[in-house]
Amino acid sequence: MCEYLSIEDGDGEMNRDDFLRALRKYCRKNGLTFEVNRRHGKGSHYWIKVNAKSTTAPNGDYSSDKGPRRYVCLQLGIDPAAF
């Protein structure tokens, strides 16, 4: 799995909060600025900014190589394989 994430509940699923925790660790390790605003996104979306790039993160399952994890990483210019 991801070196920036340790899933303690044992089910192997990554939700949005787990992903954001891993992304924060990734940014800290790589010297990138990281900002998340839970109120700026519309509905259940969070607004995320890494360096100068920003996107929204929908609620959902981030375990799959497809879907929101890939979308968010590509929008932020981060290799999805890091997660």
C-alpha positions in Angstrom: 0.0 0.0 0.0 1.1 3.5 0.6 4.2 4.3 2.6 2.6 7.5 3.9 -0.5 5.7 5.2 -1.0 3.1 7.9 -4.6 1.8 7.9 -5.3 0.7 11.4 -8.9 -0.6 11.0 -7.7 -3.6 9.0 -10.2 -3.5 6.2 -7.7 -2.1 3.7 -10.0 0.7 2.5 -8.9 4.3 2.2 -11.5 7.0 2.7 -11.0 10.7 2.0 -9.7 11.5 5.4 -7.2 8.7 5.2 -6.1 10.0 1.8 -5.7 13.5 3.1 -3.7 12.3 6.0 -1.4 10.4 3.6 -1.2 13.4 1.3 -0.3 15.7 4.2 2.6 13.4 5.1 3.7 13.1 1.5 3.8 16.9 1.2 5.7 17.4 4.4 8.3 14.8 3.4 8.7 16.4 -0.1 8.8 20.0 1.0 5.4 20.9 -0.6 2.9 23.3 0.9 -0.4 21.7 1.8 -3.7 23.3 2.6 -7.2 21.8 3.0 -10.4 23.7 3.6 -13.4 21.7 4.5 -15.9 24.6 4.0 -14.7 26.0 0.7 -15.8 23.1 -1.4 -19.4 22.7 -2.3 -21.6 20.0 -0.6 -19.5 17.2 0.8 -16.4 18.2 -1.3 -13.2 19.5 0.4 -10.9 22.1 -1.3 -7.3 21.0 -1.4 -4.2 23.1 -2.4 -0.7 21.7 -2.9 1.8 24.4 -3.8 0.0 26.5 -6.5 -2.4 23.8 -7.7 -5.8 23.2 -6.2 -8.8 20.9 -6.7 -11.7 19.5 -4.8 -11.9 16.1 -3.1 -15.2 14.4 -3.1 -16.3 12.0 -0.4 -15.9 8.3 -1.4 -13.6 5.3 -1.6 -10.0 6.2 -2.3 -8.7 2.6 -2.3 -9.1 2.0 -6.0 -6.4 3.1 -8.5 -9.3 4.7 -10.5 -11.7 7.2 -9.2 -11.2 10.1 -6.8 -7.7 9.3 -5.7 -6.4 9.3 -9.3 -8.4 12.4 -10.2 -7.2 14.4 -7.2 -3.5 13.4 -7.6 -3.5 14.3 -11.3 -5.1 17.6 -10.6 -2.5 18.4 -8.1 0.4 17.2 -10.2 1.3 14.3 -8.0 2.0 10.8 -9.2 -1.0 8.6 -8.1 1.4 5.6 -7.7 2.7 7.4 -4.6 -0.5 6.4 -2.9 
